[in-house]
């Protein structure tokens, strides 16, 4: 398979300039593979930390305990919101709307709100975007709204904080997928920009040579030289994830310059 062959090329620095005739689309696929490899440590950290937390729901309950009288016939149990009636209950807290026993028809993308449906929670940001948390996975224990209404003082404060945490944890899988996707896309885009910049720098070497690489060939060269940086980023990033991107970009620049200085003079005249 060409990916394994390309990976071998990445460590054959003496012959690296002989590989610049490879098909562009194949080199791009190889680039994507190396980008995913170098992005893995931070993505793994995101999965382990359950993504970027919403925080604002929990934080709003910490700053001020809601003075709600929740529907006493409703409760969260068996991964569902169970109510004895079809009535919808609407509350507000610190500029956020909370709708209990909602249906799909109640969900309004133009309002920043949290909707509690029978088998899922829906958050809308008021700008036509939403996300869903299914089966109330953040609630490890049943929640009786009647019991919550009867609480007072610090007990009520702690109960609502736990309630806010559980709401956010219900969105955990969605947030993880979204965060991993965003981090991967950003990492790939940054790598593309970095490759373009390095390719422009490499073009400065052509002064003094009668023959030299084209700009496109320079980009292929950099992709082939990404093998070792991607491996270093993966290995070091498993221990220090936040440092993986620095290692990746720094080693890419150093290896590219060393290869050009050591082997470039022998290749071009």
N, C-alpha and C positions, 0 to 999 in steps of 0.2 A: 504493500500500500504506500502511496506517495507521501503520506504524512510521516510514516516511520522513516522513510528515506530522507525527507526534509529535516527531520529531527537529527539524523546522523550528520547531514550537511552542516548543521548549526555548530558543530564542534570541529569541523575540518577547515580551520582558518586558512591554511595554506592554499586550499583549492576552492575557497569560497567564491572567488571571482569567476570560476568556471560554471557556477550554478545560475547565473543571471539570465539565462535563456529560458528558464522554466516558465510555464504558462502563468499569466497574471492571476487568473481566477483561482488556480490551485494555491498560489502563494498567499492570496487573500484568505482562503480557507485555513491555511496553516497559521496565518496571523490571528484569526479568530480563536483557534485552538489554544495558542500561546496566551492570548489575552484572557481567556477563560481560566487557564491554569494560574496565571498571576493574580487574577481576581478572586480565586478560590478562598484564600485565608480570610479576607474581609467578609466574603459572603458566608463563610462558615461561622464567623463571629456573629453576623446578623441573625442567622438561623438559631444559634445558641442563645442569643439575647432576645429572641422573638421580635426582631425588627426594630424600627423606630417606633417607640410607644407613642400613643396619642397624648397621654399625660394630662391634657386640659380637662378631661372629665373628672379624673381623680383629684386634680389640683383644685377645681372649682368646689368640690365637696369638702376639701380640706380648708379652704378659705372661708367657706360659709356652709353650714349644714342646711339642706333644704327644709322648708317648713311645709312639707307636703302632707296631705292626708290621702295616702294611696288607696286605691279600691280594695276594700277588705276582703272581697270575695275572690281576689286574684292571688296567685302564688306562682313561684318558679319551681317546678319540680319535673323530674324525668325528662330533662332537656327541653322543656316547653314552658310557655307562659299559659297558665290555665286560669280562665275566668268563668264565672257562672252566667255572664250575660255578654251580649255583643256590643255593649256600650264602649265608646272610645273615651279615654281619659287624657286630658291635655294639661301639662304643667310647664312652668318656666322657672329657670334658675340661672342667674347671672347671664342673661341674654341668650341662653340656650333653651330650646323647646324640647320637651320630653313627652312623647305620646305613647301611652300604654294601651294594649289590646288593639293596636292598629291593624289595618289591612293594607294590601298593596295599593288600593285606591287612595289611602290617606297619605302616602309618601309624596312629599312635595320637594322637588329638587331645588326650588327657588328659596327654600327656608333652611337655615342651619338648625338641624334638629336630630334627635335620636328617637327612632321608632322601634317600639317593642312589639313585634308580631308574634304569632303563635310559636313558630320554630326558628326565628332568627331576629337579630337586631340590625337595623339599617341606620347608617349615619349619612346625612346629606350636609354638604358644606355651604349650601345656598348659592352655588355657582354651577349648577347642572352636573355636579359630580357626587358620587355616592359609593359606599362600600358596605358589605354585609358580613356579619358574623353569624355562623349557623349553629343551631342546637344549643345555644347558651353554654358553650364549652368552658367559659371562664367561671361559671358558677359550679363549684365543686360540691356544694351542699344546697338543699332546698331553701328557698327564701319565702317566708310568709309575710305578705304586706301588712296583715293585721298585727303581727308581732312587731314589725318595724314601726308602725304607727304608735304602738303603746310604749315604745322606748323613749327615754328622755336623757338629758344631760350628756355626759361623756360616752355613755353606752350608745346613744343615738348617733353621736358624732362618729364614733368608730365604725358603727354599722353602715353608715352612708359612705364612709371612705372605702370600706371593703366592697360595698356595692359598686362604687365607681371603678375600683381596680378590676372587679369581675367583668364589668362592661367592656373595659379596654382589652382585657385578656381574651374576650370572646372574638375580638377582631384579629387576634394573634396570627392565625394562618394567612389571612388576607394581607396583613401588614408585612409579614415575612416575604411572601411572594412579590409584592409590590416593591419592597425595599431591595431585594436581591436583583430584581429586574432593573430598577433605576441605577443601582450601583454598578451593575455589569455594563449597561449602556454608557454611563458616564465614563467608566474605565476604558471602554473601547474607543470612545470619541477622543479622550485625552491621549490615548496611545497613538491614534491616527495623527493628531496634531503634532505630537512629539516626533513621530516618524517623518512627517513633512518638514519640520524644522531641522532635523538632523540631515535629511536629504539635501536641503538647501545649503547647509554648512559643508557637506561633502563636496558639493559642486565648486566650492572655493578651491579645492585641491587641483582642479583641472588646469589652473594657471601654471604654466611651466611644463605641461605634458602635451605631446603631439596628439595623443588619443586618450579618451577618458569615457567613463560611463555616462549614459543619459540620466536625466532626473528620475525616470521610471526605474531604471536599473539600480539607481542608488536606493530607492525605496525597497526594492526586492532584497538588496544586500542587507539593509537594516533589519528586515523581517527575518532573514536567515540568521542574523546575529542575535536575535531575541531569545534563542534557545536557552543559553546559560542564564541570562537575567531572569527568565520565567521560572527556571528551576530554583534559582537562589531565592526569588521572591516567594515561591511556594514553600520551601523548606524553612526559611527564616520567618515567614509570615505565620506559620503554624504556631510559633512560640510568641511572636510579637506582631499580631495582625496589622496594627496601625502603621507599622514600619515597612510593610511589604511593598507598597507603592513607591516609597523612596528608594528602596533597594533596586526595584525594577527599573526605574528611570535612570538612576545614577549609574548602574552597571551597564545599561544600554549605551549611554553616552561614552563611558570609559572604553568599553570593548570596541565600539565603532571607531573611535579615534585611534586606538592601539592597532587595530587591524589595518587601517588606512596608512598609518605611519610605518608599520613593520612590513606589510605585504603589498601595500599599494604601489610603492616605488618599484618593486620588482615586476609588478603586473603591467604598469603603464610606462611608456617612454616618451 
